Amino acid sequence: MRAATAPVRDDALTDDHQYKRILLASEGRPFSQAAIDLAIELAKPSGASVHVFTIARIHGVAFGMQSPGLLPNKREWQEQRDIVGKAIARLKRKGVEADGHVLGTRKSTKKILEEAKTHGCDAIVMTADPDRHRLIRDMIWTQEPQRVRSKAKLPVFLVEAE
């Protein structure tokens, strides 16, 4: 693995592995340049396309019912659309076919894995903070990439946040 990508984990990165579709996913944070570069590196040899996906976080429920105040507001939706748009633009500038969208949910691990399955992705790339203890990880939103990695049945590449 090259130092420029600074991976937290590189499940199946080999020179001879060819990917057809890669999911560049985020639980709401901007993609690091290293994560986008890794998606390009994985896609280029086989001409794979990249699906860019990010979550507009729904914060929960109030009194057992969804509350409009807990849903993402217009600014939060736009921030996520901008994150996806910038990543797609960079991928296309580097000659990689890319598309993407934003989805609102409270269950980001589940939705990221569903997105990978729905779009026929055979690898996931995410920006991640350093891994923490398993008990702490379950309580912190920023540890979502580690939860995705632990539940995924396909290679998940986590790249440290810049």
Secondary structure by P-SEA (a helix, b strand, c coil): ccccccccccccccccccccbbbbccccccccaaaaaaaaaaccccbbbbbbbbbccccccccccccccccccaaaaaaaaaaaaaaaaaaaaacccccccccccccaaaaaaaaaaaacccbbbbbbcccccaaaaaacccaaaaaaaaacccbbbbbccc
